[in-house]
Amino acid sequence: MPLTGIEIFKLLPKTNCKECGEPTCLAFAMKLAAGKAELALCPYISEESKVKLEEASAPPIRPITIGVGDRALKIGGETVMFRHEKRFENPTGFAILISDAMDESEIDDRLEKFSRLQYERVGLTLRPELVAVRNDSGGADKFGAVVAKVMQKGDCSIILMSSNPDSLAVGLKVCADQKPLLYAVTKENLARLVDLAKESSCPVAVKASGLEELAQLTTELTEAGVKDIVLDSGARTLRQAFEHQIVIRSATLIKKLRPLGFPTTIFPFEMTDDPMKEAVFASIFVAKYGGIIVLSDFRGESLFPLLVERMNIYTDPQRPLATTEGIYKIGTPDENSPVLITTNFSLTYFIVSGEIETSKVPSYLLIKGTEGLSVMTAWAAGKFGADVIAPFVKNCGIEDQIKHRKLVIPGYVAAESGGLEEELPGWEILVGPREAAHIPAYLKEWKP
Ligand code: SF4
């Protein structure tokens, strides 16, 4: 059960030394209680208090890791109902379904799609993480063979799906060191799966028929020493699954119900046969707390929007995506190439650099750090005026790379051109287009 600020305060040294960055121990305690500070910031907490505080400050929804290395997927660890309260921590994982009853060519086709369907956007690689291998054949050996194939060909984390513990045991033999998710513990096979999970130290998914049974099963699992759990409430209609997602999150965060304090898994393809509806349902659960979403297949036209939605939902709403300040070369510019400047809001950078690339005019793009604000917002906030642009241009090193002294500023800050000419003697300030889409036409007219 989480502690209140006052309860935390009682466990702190109460010396008000300020080393944690807070003026008093009480202020630090309040921040800890609100989940806005890390325990490690106070170096003077006794070991005994640390154990109590670590337990109490653990996120209400337990973080779970599936897989190992670069492809490991971390889910859970969430602390808020709504992202604007703080932010959502660990993005939903997407899995493609592979049945061990599929023929070889279909399995190959799905593994190929898994590897191919990844996208670059605002400097990030968006891609799915998981392959869910389902034991539809009923045979343990067949299941093991398909898991081996996925291991060999797929750069992914794995979900082993079977109601038969013998099949799961065979699948585990093939990939236990990859720490797959074992799906699923039910009331019928709980004892056997506890053994498998403990022997392999792998996380388990628990499947119930309703929230009460779910809470009972997770309680039994945790009492048996299995703590890395993913929930499947058994809901297979959109309405019921949606309700369960809300109840699980609010029961954990508001009512502090530990037995439901785990991430969830969702199967939209078991709610509809229509691939587009499946994608729409998946999008609902990206926004509403899905830890893992298993899709019947991957299609670029639906996977890409889901990946972009996930990226947007899981960014910090209080911190815009920002690009590093500096000089960016687009193409292979030389000493006569144009020099443009804009702000470091990632979307601005990628739109402007994309339009420069489209123009096929090699250019230098200066990115001025504006705390991730777009051109107009940064200008209005005093972060993209002549007084800050000029020192940056002088100090960034661009003068050593070009012979001319012409700087193209965004059309939206045309009002800064006079000030810039005063602050940058010898430079000619050119007012570029207001809209990035007009940059290619503008650059085609460029003369040093
Ligand atoms: Fe108190 Fe620890 Fe912060 Fe010092 S560092 S003020 S002892 S909480």
Residues whose N, C-alpha, C, O or C-beta is under 5 A from the ligand:
A	BS01	SF4	L12 P13 K14 T15 N16 C17 K18 E19 C20 E22 T24 C25 F28 L41 C42 P43 Y44
